[in-house]
Amino acid sequence: MDLAEALLARGHEVSVLAPAAPKTEVPEYVTTAGRSIPVHYNGSVARVTFGFVAAMRVRAWLRDGRFDVVHLHEPGTMSLSVIAMWARLGPTVATFHTSNEHSRIMRNAKPFIKPGYEELDARIAVSPSADRTIKEHLRVAATHIIPNGVDTQEYVDAEPVKVWCGTKNAPTIGILGRMDESRKGLDEYLAAIPYVRKRYPRARFLVAGRFSDRVAAKAARAGAEVVGELDEGMKARFMSSVDVYCAPNLGGESFGIVLVEAMAAGAAVVASDLIAFRDVATDSDGEACVALHTVGDSVELAARVNALLDDPEARRDLALRGQDRAGTFDWRQVAPRIEETYRDAIRMDAEFHPHTPKDASA
């Protein structure tokens, strides 16, 4: 939806086909394709729509839309995107988000999906690690590496919330996300609390996001303050309020959107040294914009937090570098690159599929 709105703002006509439960309010540009079902995959939960009815809806949407280009997301899963890839009617682009060294699902699905991948006019990977995943599993490569876009201005403009702001003796450290997923690193974050409080006894550790009562109780027992679920606006204000934002994720990340959001909000960020995070956390000059720690190492996480709390000037410098780096992921930078990919796809389709109708209007 963010991409759709960025393209609409640039004067394009956009239609999005996506699953939605009955009575769900959706923007005018969204066509609903029925309910989705939750599937546990790559340490998270993917919601997919598949089957005969879904296939009929995809075909009707493609036929009626007469699109100049169709953009699929993650057509490696049994979803609307893979159906649209099989039902290809014209220039087609796909974006691959997954970063996973070992995927039995992708290996088993390879005979069914690789022919469709090879027919794509352009393949976008959101990061080098996502590109490596499709190379290793499917023996095809991305034609473009374009990061996910973020509306960074919303985070830059976010006003801190006083109750979440720290002081010199009582700094605030925050984490936000789907903490029911162990890969988000909540346990490592909670385990770091005693090591930080040895130096800063009044340090406050905030936990925000969507999670179960069980997870909330675990966080409270460890001495953290449970903030709970926040809407997009309050999420940005949360990130702009804390002295240090932590992203101790354990894996399964292809792109660090949460890092971009926190950096844009002006937070000093401590994050695990995942390849996908490193790609986001290093600027074009090779300078680090995030303090990285070894994946799964709570003691090192705490040491990085303490170092930033000990040196307010270094913390401020890191935050400023991060905010500059975050700007490179803004939709104003990303959308033109996607547009150019669409033009490449249209040219490729005209060259290799000369039968495609040329009078499409949307």
C-alpha positions in Angstrom: 0.0 0.0 0.0 2.9 2.4 0.7 4.3 1.7 -2.8 0.8 2.2 -4.3 0.4 5.5 -2.6 3.9 6.7 -3.6 3.1 5.8 -7.2 -0.3 7.5 -7.1 1.4 10.6 -5.8 3.6 10.5 -8.8 0.6 10.5 -11.2 0.2 6.8 -12.0 -3.0 4.8 -12.0 -2.6 1.9 -9.6 -4.7 -1.1 -8.7 -3.8 -3.5 -5.9 -5.1 -7.0 -5.5 -4.8 -8.4 -2.0 -6.6 -10.6 0.5 -8.9 -9.1 3.0 -11.5 -10.4 5.5 -15.1 -9.5 4.8 -16.1 -5.9 5.8 -12.5 -4.8 6.0 -12.2 -1.2 5.0 -9.7 -0.8 2.1 -8.6 2.1 -0.1 -10.4 2.6 -3.4 -7.4 1.3 -5.3 -7.5 -2.1 -3.6 -9.5 -5.0 -5.0 -10.1 -7.7 -2.4 -9.4 -11.4 -3.2 -11.1 -13.0 -0.2 -9.8 -14.3 3.1 -6.2 -15.3 3.8 -5.0 -18.2 6.0 -2.0 -17.9 8.4 1.0 -20.0 7.5 4.1 -20.2 9.8 7.2 -19.5 7.7 10.7 -18.3 8.3 10.1 -17.6 12.0 7.1 -15.5 11.2 3.5 -15.9 10.0 2.6 -15.3 6.4 -1.0 -14.8 5.4 -1.7 -16.3 2.0 -4.6 -16.7 -0.3 -4.6 -19.6 -2.8 -6.9 -22.0 -4.7 -9.4 -22.1 -7.5 -11.5 -19.1 -6.4 -8.4 -17.0 -5.8 -7.1 -18.0 -9.3 -10.4 -16.9 -10.9 -10.1 -13.5 -9.2 -6.5 -13.0 -10.2 -7.3 -13.8 -13.9 -10.3 -11.5 -13.9 -8.2 -8.7 -12.3 -5.5 -9.1 -14.9 -8.0 -9.3 -17.8 -10.1 -6.3 -16.7 -7.1 -4.2 -15.7 -5.2 -4.3 -19.0 -2.2 -3.1 -17.1 1.0 -1.6 -18.6 2.9 -3.6 -16.0 2.1 -6.0 -13.1 4.2 -5.9 -10.0 4.2 -9.1 -7.9 5.5 -9.4 -4.3 7.1 -12.6 -3.1 5.9 -15.0 -5.9 7.8 -17.8 -4.2 4.9 -18.6 -1.9 1.6 -20.2 -2.7 -0.3 -16.9 -3.0 -2.0 -14.5 -5.4 1.5 -13.5 -6.7 2.4 -16.9 -7.9 -1.0 -17.3 -9.6 -0.5 -13.9 -11.3 3.0 -15.1 -12.4 1.6 -18.2 -14.0 -1.3 -16.2 -15.6 1.1 -13.6 -17.0 -0.6 -11.3 -19.6 2.0 -8.7 -20.1 5.1 -6.9 -18.6 5.7 -8.4 -15.2 8.0 -7.4 -12.3 8.5 -9.3 -9.1 10.0 -8.2 -5.8 11.7 -10.8 -3.5 11.8 -10.0 0.2 12.8 -13.2 1.8 16.3 -13.9 3.3 16.6 -17.5 4.3 19.7 -19.7 4.1 17.7 -22.9 4.3 14.2 -23.1 2.9 12.7 -26.5 2.4 9.5 -24.9 1.0 11.5 -23.0 -1.7 13.5 -26.1 -2.6 10.4 -28.2 -3.0 8.5 -25.6 -4.9 11.5 -24.9 -7.3 10.2 -27.2 -10.2 6.8 -25.3 -10.1 8.0 -21.7 -9.7 11.4 -21.4 -11.4 9.9 -21.5 -15.0 7.7 -18.5 -14.0 10.7 -16.7 -12.5 12.6 -17.1 -15.7 9.7 -15.5 -17.6 9.7 -12.4 -15.4 10.8 -9.2 -17.2 12.5 -7.8 -14.1 13.3 -9.2 -10.7 13.9 -6.9 -7.7 15.6 -8.0 -4.5 15.2 -5.7 -1.5 18.7 -6.3 -0.4 21.9 -8.3 -1.4 20.9 -11.0 1.2 17.4 -11.4 -0.5 19.3 -11.7 -3.9 21.5 -14.4 -2.4 18.4 -16.3 -1.3 16.9 -16.6 -4.7 20.3 -17.3 -6.3 21.0 -20.2 -3.9 17.5 -21.7 -3.9 16.3 -21.1 -7.5 19.5 -20.4 -9.5 18.1 -17.1 -10.8 19.4 -13.6 -9.9 17.8 -10.3 -9.3 18.0 -7.8 -12.2 17.7 -4.9 -9.8 18.5 -4.4 -6.0 16.1 -1.8 -4.7 15.4 -1.4 -1.0 12.0 -1.2 0.6 10.8 2.4 0.8 9.8 4.2 4.0 7.9 7.4 4.5 10.8 8.8 6.5 9.4 12.3 6.8 6.7 11.0 9.2 9.5 9.8 11.5 11.7 12.9 11.1 8.8 15.1 12.1 7.6 12.8 15.0 7.4 14.7 18.4 8.8 12.8 21.4 6.4 11.8 24.2 7.5 13.1 27.5 6.7 10.0 29.5 9.0 7.9 27.2 11.9 10.4 27.3 14.9 9.6 29.5 17.1 11.7 31.7 20.9 11.5 32.3 20.4 9.2 35.3 17.3 7.4 34.1 17.8 6.9 30.3 15.2 5.0 28.2 15.9 2.1 26.0 13.2 0.8 23.7 12.2 -2.1 21.5 9.2 -2.4 19.3 7.7 -5.2 17.1 5.9 -8.5 17.1 7.5 -9.8 20.2 5.6 -13.2 20.0 8.2 -14.1 17.3 11.3 -15.3 19.0 13.4 -14.1 16.1 12.7 -10.5 17.1 15.1 -10.9 20.0 13.0 -10.0 23.0 14.7 -12.5 25.2 18.1 -11.1 24.4 16.9 -7.6 25.0 15.5 -8.6 28.4 18.7 -10.4 29.3 20.7 -7.2 28.7 18.8 -5.3 31.4 20.9 -6.4 34.4 24.1 -5.5 32.6 22.9 -2.0 31.8 21.4 -1.4 35.3 24.8 -2.2 36.9 25.9 1.1 35.4 22.6 2.9 35.2 20.4 1.5 38.0 17.4 3.7 37.0 17.5 2.9 33.3 14.1 2.2 31.9 13.5 -0.6 29.3 10.3 -0.1 27.2 8.6 -2.9 25.2 6.1 -1.8 22.5 4.3 -3.6 19.8 1.8 -6.4 19.3 2.2 -9.4 21.6 0.4 -11.8 23.9 -0.4 -11.4 27.5 2.2 -14.1 28.2 4.9 -12.1 26.5 3.9 -9.0 28.3 4.1 -10.8 31.6 7.6 -12.1 30.8 8.8 -8.6 30.0 7.3 -7.2 33.2 9.0 -9.9 35.3 12.3 -9.0 33.7 11.9 -5.4 34.8 10.7 -3.8 31.5 7.9 -1.4 31.1 5.2 -2.8 28.8 3.9 -0.1 26.4 1.7 -2.3 24.2 0.5 -1.9 20.7 1.0 1.5 18.9 -0.5 2.9 15.7 1.9 4.2 13.0 2.0 7.8 14.3 2.7 6.8 17.9 5.3 4.2 16.7 7.2 7.1 15.2 6.9 9.2 18.4 8.0 6.2 20.5 11.2 5.8 18.4 11.9 9.6 18.6 11.5 9.5 22.4 14.0 6.8 23.6 17.7 7.5 24.2 18.6 4.2 22.5 16.5 2.0 20.2 17.4 -1.7 20.1 16.9 -4.2 17.3 18.4 -7.5 18.6 16.8 -9.7 15.9 18.1 -13.2 15.5 17.6 -13.8 11.8 15.1 -14.2 9.0 15.4 -10.5 8.0 16.0 -9.5 4.4 15.8 -5.8 5.0 15.9 -3.6 8.1 12.8 -1.4 7.8 12.7 -1.0 11.6 16.3 0.3 11.5 15.3 2.9 8.8 12.3 4.0 10.8 14.2 4.3 14.1 17.1 6.2 12.4 14.7 8.5 10.6 13.1 9.3 14.0 16.5 10.4 15.3 17.2 7.5 17.6 20.6 6.1 18.3 20.3 2.5 17.2 21.9 -0.7 18.6 21.2 -3.7 16.4 22.4 -7.3 15.8 25.0 -7.8 13.2 22.7 -9.5 10.6 23.8 -9.2 7.0 20.5 -7.4 6.1 20.9 -5.0 9.0 24.6 -4.3 8.0 23.4 -3.4 4.5 21.1 -0.8 6.0 23.4 0.4 8.7 26.4 1.3 6.5 26.4 4.4 4.4 27.9 4.9 1.0 31.2 5.9 2.6 31.4 2.7 4.5 30.7 4.5 7.8 28.5 2.8 10.4 25.2 4.5 11.2 24.2 1.9 13.8 26.1 0.3 16.7 26.2 -3.4 15.8 26.6 -6.4 18.2 27.0 -10.1 17.7 23.7 -11.8 17.0 22.3 -13.3 20.2 24.9 -11.8 22.5 23.1 -9.9 25.3 26.3 -9.0 27.1 27.6 -7.3 24.0 24.2 -5.7 23.4 24.3 -4.2 26.8 27.9 -3.0 26.3 26.9 -1.1 23.1 24.0 0.5 25.0 26.2 1.5 27.9 28.8 3.0 25.5 26.2 5.2 23.9 24.7 6.2 27.3 28.2 7.0 28.6 29.0 9.4 25.7 26.0 11.7 24.8 28.0 13.4 22.0 28.9 10.0 20.3 25.2 9.0 20.7 24.1 12.3 19.0 26.6 11.9 16.2 25.4 8.3 15.6 21.8 9.4 15.5 22.6 12.2 13.0 24.5 9.8 10.7 21.5 7.4 11.0 19.0 10.1 10.1 21.0 11.0 7.0 21.3 7.3 6.0 17.5 6.8 6.5 16.8 9.5 4.0 18.2 7.4 1.2 15.4 4.9 1.8 12.6 7.5 1.5 9.9 6.8 -1.2 11.1 9.9 -3.0 14.3 8.1 -3.6 13.0 4.6 -4.1 9.9 5.2 -6.2 11.8 6.6 -9.3 14.0 3.5 -9.2 11.0 1.2 -9.3 9.5 3.3 -12.1 12.7 2.8 -14.1 12.4 -1.0 -13.5 8.9 -0.9 -14.9 10.2 0.8 -18.0 12.9 -1.9 -18.3 10.2 -4.6 -18.0 8.0 -3.0 -20.7 11.0 -2.8 -23.0 12.0 -6.5 -22.3 8.4 -7.6 -22.8 8.2 -5.8 -26.2 11.5 -7.5 -27.2 10.8 -11.1 -26.1 7.0 -11.2 -26.1 5.9 -9.3 -29.2 2.4 -10.7 -29.0 1.6 -8.7 -26.0 -1.2 -6.1 -26.6 0.2 -2.5 -26.8 -3.1 -0.6 -26.1 -3.1 -1.1 -22.4 -4.2 2.0 -20.5 -3.6 1.4 -16.8 
